[in-house]
Amino acid sequence: MTNSVNRTTRAIAFLIVIVLGVTAAALAIVPAAYADVSKGNTFANVAAVQTRLATLGYYGSTVDGRWGSRTTAAVKKFQSDNGLVADGQVGTKTERALKITLPISGGITLGKTDFNVAAVQARLKTRGLYKSTVDGKWGNNTLLAVLRFQSDNGLAVDGKVGGGTARKLGITLSSTAKTGGISKGKTSSNVKAVQSALKKAGYFTSTVDGVWGRRTMCAVMHFQSDCGLTVDGVVGSATEKKLGITLGSGSSGGSSGGSTNVSDSDLNLLARCVYGESRGEPYNGQVAVAAVVLNRVRSSKFPNTIYGVIYQKGAFTAVSDGQINLTPNQTAYNAARDALGGWDPTGGCLYYYNPATATSSWIWSLTVHIKIGRHNFAL
């Protein structure tokens, strides 16, 4: 009995050794499932590789910036057809053959401002390469569309919109912050007319509120691109005609127009707010402060009177520290009148703050639309 048990035990042990040996041998000859990019499998790098392979006809899957077995197979086939070692690894030689320079950073040479990004997105959307909303915010979907456009058009595939890519897209980028507008003035009635027309055409999905802001500008630029107009975010005569609307003649500047229906007490209070909050700022920065007050009056988020907005608890430092009671100078009055006349340098912003002195953690979460003087203006 004992000998029989020993023989059985030895047989089992022998089988285990064989199984382990076969398993080890199999593991030794099975290659890694995926190769990768030698300079890093970042979203941008992988997307650039996939984009070039797609343009060249080697990659038919979704360009998504994620490395997988289909990307590996496409790289190997490309390498094999081009006399390279078919290892699925995108090293220097494969990178050079694909005509890309890694790593990819992407961006816009003149800055990722709302205006520049919206212009790029609008043109790419018209061409069918950008599938998301024209929102003026740079992200992976914008980068993917830029890469594909560059690859398909024989441009340097770097994800960066510089002069060459901008010219090919048919846009003019701006080195300064721009907010678009309406040639006849950003009066509430004009803005509502534009928003309503854009909404009817399917370009504007927000509330028609008569407040010019980033969303309205982006919708205008998208519309202009689809209609073959200059993509500048400004509703001039050509855009107005295409929209099928007739706008009123407002005031986009100057110190007149629109303020005659405001009481002397409201004008005085608005001027005091401008003086207390922004004296010493550039003139357009003082107009901008007054415009923020008026934008709040028109917004459903705030009281609907100048007095109510300015004296809303905690809204303005000038009220908290008593500077609202100082006597305003003529410049403050002019700024108040210009804002009442329809001039809004902020493009519809509802908030502003001085980044050097702001103490609220919440204020930093807002999207800065434009900087004027020492103030950031946000939506």
Secondary structure as UniProt FT lines:
FT   HELIX           2..29
FT   TURN            38..39
FT   HELIX           43..55
FT   TURN            56..57
FT   HELIX           69..81
FT   TURN            82..83
FT   HELIX           92..98
FT   STRAND          107..108
FT   TURN            109..110
FT   HELIX           114..126
FT   TURN            127..128
FT   HELIX           140..152
FT   TURN            153..154
FT   STRAND          160..161
FT   HELIX           163..169
FT   STRAND          181..182
FT   TURN            183..184
FT   HELIX           188..201
FT   HELIX           214..226
FT   TURN            227..228
FT   STRAND          234..235
FT   HELIX           237..243
FT   TURN            260..261
FT   HELIX           264..278
FT   TURN            279..280
FT   HELIX           283..298
FT   TURN            300..301
FT   HELIX           306..310
FT   TURN            313..314
FT   HELIX           317..320
FT   HELIX           323..325
FT   HELIX           330..340
FT   TURN            341..342
FT   TURN            345..346
FT   STRAND          351..353
FT   TURN            355..357
FT   HELIX           362..365
FT   STRAND          368..372
FT   TURN            373..374
FT   STRAND          375..378
//
